[in-house]
Amino acid sequence: MVMDVAGGLTGFIVDAVSEVIRIHSSEIQPPPTMVSGNIDQEFITGVFNHAERLLIIMDVDRMFSAQEREYFGSVGD
């Protein structure tokens, strides 16, 4: 997967991608006060209801430390 991390495109190796969808920012709802699973609330920016499934929108930048984000920003310079 290719994502924007710290203002630059970064590639990640993933096991699988089941679906790719386009979500308009106006369709994203605020995260609920309580989310089940092993996801820290601070990493969630919102949720999206898609085909009777609740998709969690993650804040990728917050998943990495400041040092890691600096590294992502400097790769390719």
C-alpha positions as CSV (number, residue, x, y, z in Angstrom):
1,M,0.0,0.0,0.0
2,V,1.2,3.5,-0.6
3,M,0.2,6.2,1.9
4,D,0.9,9.8,2.7
5,V,3.0,9.8,5.9
6,A,4.5,13.0,7.2
7,G,3.8,14.8,3.9
8,G,5.5,12.2,1.7
9,L,4.4,9.0,0.0
10,T,5.5,5.8,1.7
11,G,5.1,2.2,0.7
12,F,4.1,-0.5,3.2
13,I,4.1,-4.2,2.7
14,V,0.8,-5.8,3.7
15,D,-0.6,-9.3,3.8
16,A,-3.6,-8.6,1.8
17,V,-6.0,-5.9,0.6
18,S,-9.7,-7.0,0.4
19,E,-11.2,-3.9,-1.1
20,V,-10.3,-0.4,-2.2
21,I,-13.0,2.3,-1.8
22,R,-13.0,6.1,-2.2
23,I,-14.5,8.0,0.7
24,H,-15.3,11.7,0.6
25,S,-14.3,13.5,3.8
26,S,-17.9,14.6,4.3
27,E,-18.9,10.9,4.7
28,I,-16.6,10.3,7.6
29,Q,-18.3,10.5,11.0
30,P,-16.5,11.3,14.3
31,P,-15.2,8.3,16.2
32,P,-17.5,6.8,18.9
33,T,-16.3,7.4,22.4
34,M,-15.6,3.7,22.8
35,V,-14.2,1.4,20.1
36,S,-13.8,-2.3,20.6
37,G,-10.7,-4.2,19.6
38,N,-7.0,-3.4,20.3
39,I,-6.9,0.0,18.7
40,D,-5.9,3.0,20.8
41,Q,-8.5,5.8,20.5
42,E,-5.8,8.4,19.7
43,F,-5.1,6.8,16.4
44,I,-8.7,7.0,15.1
45,T,-9.8,10.0,13.2
46,G,-13.3,8.8,12.3
47,V,-15.6,6.0,11.1
48,F,-17.4,5.2,7.9
49,N,-20.4,3.0,7.5
50,H,-19.9,0.9,4.3
51,A,-22.1,-2.1,3.2
52,E,-23.3,-2.6,6.7
53,R,-19.7,-2.6,8.1
54,L,-18.2,0.0,10.3
55,L,-14.8,1.0,8.8
56,I,-12.3,2.7,11.1
57,I,-10.3,5.6,9.6
58,M,-6.8,5.6,11.1
59,D,-4.5,8.6,11.5
60,V,-1.4,7.1,10.0
61,D,0.8,10.0,11.1
62,R,-0.1,9.5,14.7
63,M,0.9,5.8,14.5
64,F,4.6,6.7,14.2
65,S,6.9,8.6,16.5
66,A,8.3,12.0,15.6
67,Q,11.6,10.4,14.8
68,E,10.0,7.8,12.5
69,R,8.0,10.6,10.7
70,E,11.2,12.5,10.2
71,Y,12.8,9.5,8.6
72,F,9.8,9.0,6.3
73,G,10.1,12.7,5.3
74,S,13.8,12.4,4.5
75,V,13.7,9.2,2.5
76,G,14.4,9.9,-1.2
77,D,16.2,13.2,-0.5
